[in-house]
Amino acid sequence: MLRRMLCSAPAAALAMLSASTAWAGMGQPSPGEMGLQGAGSPVAVEIHKFYDLVNVIIVAIAVFVLLLLIYVMYRFNERANPTPSKVTHNTLLEVAWTVVPILILVAIAIPSFRLLHLQYSYPKADVTLKATGYQWYWKHGYPEYGIEFETRMLDDAAREELIAENIPAPRNLAVDNEVIVPVNKVVNVLVTAAPDGVIHDWTIPSFGSKVDAVPGRVTTTWFKPTVEGMFYGQCSELCGKDHAFMPIGVRVVKQETFDAWKDAMLAAVQAGKEASQEKDKTKKREKLKLRRQLQKKAKQIIREAALQQAGQRKFAAAGAQ
Ligand SMILES: [Cu+2]
């Protein structure tokens, strides 16, 4: 019985580990989650493969050592082995226990370097995003378009409103202004922090993106979202009292939706510029009104995308049951 249990334990552990990612949600943590959040980018897929490989090696070593200990306790205890051997050296064994760990480390190092290379070789960007960490919120921008906005966590009242409209708004993750990116396009992220601020960290687990936001420096990461939907992350560098309340929300949408949103935002930026240059008070007011309308239009585009994505998620969940 014991023997059967010992033999089946590693197999069960390996099966559990390889299935671990299937238990996790995509884009945000989910109740009872084991493993990593679902992979939504090529880098995240590779991180998952590497995580699974290392876990298999860890479990195999732990089981091997456990079996050796049990064998030694059983075979060489005082009763079973009253006269201990005086052998102190065994060349073959000593070479083996040096070479085998080296081979294991090489087997880990090769995919590890390959993954690092993938993470730090930046493909040509389709969209460039700038993320700046402040105490305690983020500012996101699209330097190519001159679009910039603050991203702050939603309070419970604002979340309730969205939930009432059937738009998911998870606690401590939902944000007022989401970052919008097109699906299957490379997004390069330039990350920094306020010059007079502290270090933060821009992280989206499902994209495998995690990089420090350092005052006075620009660090970079990239991702290519392969799935439409909402992807949340949080500041991952202890930065002070509201560190836990500066989430990041990236919504991945169709190219057409992204273009429509971008055009509305660009027009709003233009209206704002024209308003600031306008001397005539009535015209200025009109321009500012136009800017508000365009900002509202951009929000509406996102709202519609959010509703559609929430509907698809519900449909997929019902299909899986
Ligand atoms: Cu922080």
Residues whose N, C-alpha, C, O or C-beta is under 5 A from the ligand:
A	BS01	CU	H200 C235 S236 E237 L238 C239 H243
